[in-house]
Amino acid sequence: MTQNYIIKMAFRNISRNRRRTLLSIVAIGMAVFFTCFMKSYITGLWSNVKGNTFIFETGHIKVLNRDYLKEEKLMPLDLNIDGYGKDYTEVIGLIKNVKGVKQIFPRTRFGAIINRENGMKNVMGFAFAPALEKPVNSLEAKIVEGRMFREYSPGQHEMVMGRAMAAELGVKTGDKITLMTKTAEEGLGHMTFRITGLSSYGVAVIDKSFFFISLSTAARFLKMENSVMELVIFLDDDTKSRAVTAEINRILNSRPGNPYQAYSWEEQGNGQYYEMFVKMSGIYNVIFVIFLVLASLVIVNTVMMVIYERMKEIGTIAAMGMRGSAIVRLFFFEAVIVSIISSFSGTVLGGIVSYIASRLGINVGKLTGGGMSIRFSEIIYPYIGWDLLLFSFVFGVVVASVCSYIPALRAARIEPVEALKGVY
């Protein structure tokens, strides 16, 4: 019996019992749909975790005064980056052309105190260059009320405050607040700021604790005219952070008496970020594998039930002279055809839902009641890409096709008389 004849027979069998075929397509298609969407969501969640950590905590690489880490909890502003006699831009000039380095952001993070009627509140200042960081960290896009702060000018000190912090303090755009902090000269500094805008990153800890100012304003406030706290580096590929870090340190250490050192994101926090990523990656992989197993069981059960329900049909065609190998191929081709149709349908549906979710986002903050960790945003944007769609489609086709062999082989070995009696 020729291959072409068996394929034509497979198509006829599929079209002959439309109800059974439709149920198979729906079952396999839904399994593929959920596989596609869950992979999209988990990938988006994982990207969100890494993105928030890189933006607000580690970058891909961070350059610090090597003595800073000894007193990191105190955030000592005197242990900063001020170059080699001029200013911090000298350090940027040394490392900006290192292969793999994409962007270098000068930043100063510092603690401050707001004096309130019912006590004092500790807050975190984040001084940066908004125009420079816009491709990675666009504060302007996160402003939900008011406008962006302006650069420093005499008598004009502006800030953008997290919306949750403003609500807690009972302030709004246009109000003024006075901050106190320890300066780089070890003295006590104070400055009155006008709140020009309220921001929301959708990350509870940031929105409750962070305010944002320009580097030029921070230079006056903190007595750091030519220096910054850190240089945060983003690479073309974050997996190459260790190799690029080694090259940056080689360049820095070529300068006599160099006080600076680069740290990859894997090294920072005594490796806690790396350990966190490894653990979370393992958790996400386990969750996804569980969904794959459940989806596979649905597909396997559907394929096997379809074949076992057709034992009398198998006995009939066997009695008419079709060999066991031909029977196996017949059911295999039927499974391939049905799985292609159902996997394509499930992938298209999963792709559409994932695409919509990737644009609108999924508000997990409402599901958790807020108060999420700094590494999670309240709104998660699932991932969508051709690799996701291809994986989902191939998964459905391969699982359904391969699993059709098991019941088909068993059915092919049954004697025609037994099959015709409906004995399985």
N, C-alpha and C positions, 0 to 999 in steps of 0.2 A: 504494500500500500504506500503510495507516494506521499511525500511531505506536503505537497500542495493540496492533495485531496483531504488529508487530515486537517489542514488549516481551514479549508472551506467547510468541512464538517463541523469544526469548532465554532465557526461563525453561525452556522445554521442552528446548532444547539443553543447558542446564546440568544438568538433572536426568536427561537421557538417558544421558550418559556420566559416571557418578558417579566412576569411578576417575580420569579426567582432571581433573575438577572438584576432587576431593579433593586431588590432587597440587598443583594450582595454589593452592588455599587454604593448604595447608601451607607451600609455598615463599614466597608473599607474606606469610603470617602470621608466619613466622619472621623475615623481613626487617623487618617492622614491630615485632616483639617486640624485636629487638636494637637497633633505632633508639630505641625507647622507653626501654629500660634504659640504653643508653649516654648518652642525653641526661640521664637521671635521675642517673647516676653523675657525669658531668662537671659538671653544675650543682651537685651536692652537694659535689664536690671544690673547685670554685671558691668556693662559699659558705664552706667551711671555711678556705680560704686567707685570704679577706678577713676573716672573723670573728676568727681568731687574731691577725691583724695589727692590726685595730682594737682588740681587747681588750687586748693586751699591749704594743703599740707606739705607735700613733698616735691612737686614738679616731677620731672624725670630725673633731674640732677639738681642739687643745691650747692652753691658755693658759700661757705661761711668762714668767719674768723675761727681758726681751729681751737681757740680757747673758749669760744662761745658755748660749745656743748657741755663744758664742765659746769656751767652755771645756767643752763638752758631754762630751767624752771623759773628763774628770776628774771629772764629776758633782759640781760645786761646790755644797754644801748651803747656803752663805751667799747664793747667788743664787737666792732662793726667792720664794714669794708670801706676803706677810704683811699684805696689805691696805694701807690708807691711814692707819694709825695705830692700828688696833684688831686685826684678824686677817684671815685669808684669806676669811672668810665675807662680808666687804664686797665683794670682787670677784664672788663668786657672786651676791650680791644685785643687782649692777649688770646682770648678763647673763642671769639665769635666765628673764626674761620675753621675751627676744628670740624673735621668730617662728621656728619651726623647731627650737628647742632643746628636747630631750626630757628629758635627764638630764645632770647635772654631777657628776663624781666627783673629790673631792680625793684626791690620791695623793702618795706620796713613794717614789721608787725610789733605792736607794743601794747602794754596794759595801761589803762587809765581809770580814773575814778570820777563818777558823777555824784555831786553832793545833792541829796534830795531831802525833802522835809522830814521824811520818815527814816532817814538813814542814807548810807552811801551804797552805790551800786558799782561793782567792778565790770568794766566793759573792755572789749578788744578793738584796738585800732588797726586798720589795714590801709597803709599808704602805698599807692602804686601810680603807674602812668596809664590812665585809661585808654588813650589812643594807641599806645604800644601793645597793650594786652587785649585789645578788642577781638582779634581772631580767636582767642582762647577763652577769655573771661570778659564778656561784655556786660559791665555793670549797668550801662545805660539801658540795655534791653530788659533789665530786671527791675527798673524803676516803675513803680505802680502808682505813684503820686508825686507831683512836683517835677523837678528837673535835675540834671546832673550838676555837680559842683564845678566851680571854676578854679583855675589855678590861683595860687596865692597872689594877693596884692595888699599893700599896707592898709590895715584897718578892715580888711575883708577876708574873713575866715569861714569857709563853707564846708559842709559835710553832707553825705547821704547816710541815712540811718536805716537799719533794718526795721521793717514795719512792725514786727512783733515787739522789738525793744521800745519803739515809740509808743505803742499801745500800753505797755507796762509802765512807762514813765509818764504817760498822759500828756505827751507833746505831739505837735503836728508840724507840717511844713510852714516855714516862716518864723517858727519859734527859735529862741536862742538858749543855748545851754553852755555852762562853763565846765571844762574838763581840767583835771589835775593829773600830772604824771611825773615820774622821775626822768630827768633828762640825761643825755649822754655825758654831761658834765657833773653828774651825780647830785644835781640840785633839784629843787621842786619847781616844775613849770606849770603854768596855767594859761588857758586861752579860751575865749568865748567864741563859739561857733554858731552860725545860722544854719538851721536844717533846711536845705533846699529841696530834698527829695527823700522819699521812702522807698526802700527796695525790698524785694522778696525773691530769694533763691529757691524757696520751697524746701529749705533745709532748716529744721527748727533751731538747731544750735547756732547757726549763722545768723538767722533773722532775729534771734533774741539777744545775741551778744556782740555782733559786729557793727561798727560804723566805718565809713570809708572817706578818706581825704586824699588830696593830691600829695605827691612827694615834695613839691615845693612848700606846701603848707606844713608838712611834717618836719621839714628841715628847720623851719623857724621855731616850731612848737617844741621840738626835741633837741634843739641845738646840734643838729647834724647837717651842717651846711653842705659838706662835700662827701657825705657818706650815706650808706644804706645798710640795713640789717643783713640782707641776703640777696644773692643773685639766683633766681629760679630759672632753670634751663629746661626747655622742651626740645625733644629730639624728633627726627623723622620716624624713628622706630624705638619705642620704649624698651623693647627686649634687648637692645644693644647698650643699655645704660651703663653696665659695668665696664665695658670696653672703652666707651667714650669718657667715662669718669677717670679711668687710668690715664688716658691721653691728656686730659685737662690737668690732672695733678702733675704729670710729667712736665708740662709747660709752666705751670705755676711754680713748681719747685726749682725750675731753672733760674728763677730770680733769687739773688742772694737775700737771705733773711726773710723769705716769703712767709707771711703769717696766715695764708689762706689755704683752704682745702675743699675739694669737691667731694660730695657724698651722693652716691646713686640712691634711688628711692628704696632699693632693697636694703641698704645699710642704715637708713635713717630710723630714729627711734629704737636703736639697738635691734633692728631687724623686725620690729613689731608689725610694720606695714606689710613686709614680705610674708610673714607668717599669717597675717590676716588674709591676704590675698590667696595664699595657698589653701587655707582652710575653707574660705568662702567658695573658691573655685571647685574644691572637692564636694562641698555641699550642693552647689548648683548642678554639678555633673551627676551626682547621685539622684537628685530630683528629676533631672531630665531622663536618666536611664530608667527610672521607675515609670515615667510616662511612655517611654519607648516600649517597655515590656508590656504595659497595659494595652497600648495600641496594637502591639504584635499579637497579643492573645486574642483581641477582637478579630483581627484579620485571619489568624490561624483557625479560630473557631468557625468563622464564616465559611472559609474555603473547605474545611473538613466536613462540615454539616452538609454543604451543597453536594459534595461527592458521595457521602454515605447515604443521603436521601435518594441517590440515583443508582442504587445497587441493582435493582431489577433491570434498569436500562443497560447497565454494564453487562449483566448476564445475557441480555438479548443480543448485544453486538458481539459478545464473545461467542455465543452459540452460532452466530452467523459467520464466524471464522476470523474475526479480528484478533490478532495476537496481543499478548500482554504488553509488549513494548509499544505497540501502536496505541493501546488504550491509555498507557501512561502519557504518551506524547499528546494524545487528544485532550486529556484533562489539563495537561500542562499548558497547552496553547490556549485553552479556554480561560485558565487562570490568568495567563499573561494578558490576554485581550481585556478581560474584565478589570484586572488590576491597573492597566494603563488608563482605561476610561475613568475608573473611580479615583485613582491617584491624581490624575490630571484635574478632575473636578474638585477634589479635596484640597489640592495645592492652590488652585485658583481662588477658591473660597477663603482658604487660610491666608493667602497673599493679600486679598482685598481687605479682610478684617485687620490683618497686621499693618497694612499700609494706613488704613484709617486711624488705628490706634497710635501709630508712629507719628501722625500729624496732630491728633487731638490729645494724646497722652492718656494714661490711666492714673487716676487720683487714688493712690494707695494710702495717702494720708487720712482720707475719710474712713478707710477700712481699718486702719490701726489706731485712729483717734488722735493722730498727730504725735508730737514728741519723739520723732524718729532721730536716729543717730546722725551725726554730721556727714556720714558717708552715704546717706540715702536722701534723695529728693522725694518730696511728697508725690510728685507727678513723674511717672516712669514712661519713657517713650520706647516702645518695642522696636527692635531692629528689623529692617526689611532690606533684602538684597537677593541677587540672583543665586548666590550660594545657598541661601536658606530655602528657596523654592526648589532648586535642583535636589537638595538633600531630601526634602519631603517627598518629592515625586519618586525618586529612586528608592527610598525606603519602602513606600507602599508597593511598588512593582516587585522589588526583590523579595520582600517577606511573603507576599501572596503567591508569587510564582514558585519559590523554593518550597514553601509549605504544602503546595499542591502535590508534591512528589510523594509525601508520606502516605496519605490516604489512597492516592492513585496506585502506588505500588502494591498496597495491601489489596485493593479491589481487583487489580490485575491477576493476583494469585488465586482468587476464589474461583472455584469450579462454577461453570455456567448454571448448572442445576441448582446449586445452593443459592446463587445470586438471584435466580428467578423466583426462588421461594422467599426471598427477602431476608435470608440468613446473613448476618454481617460477621 
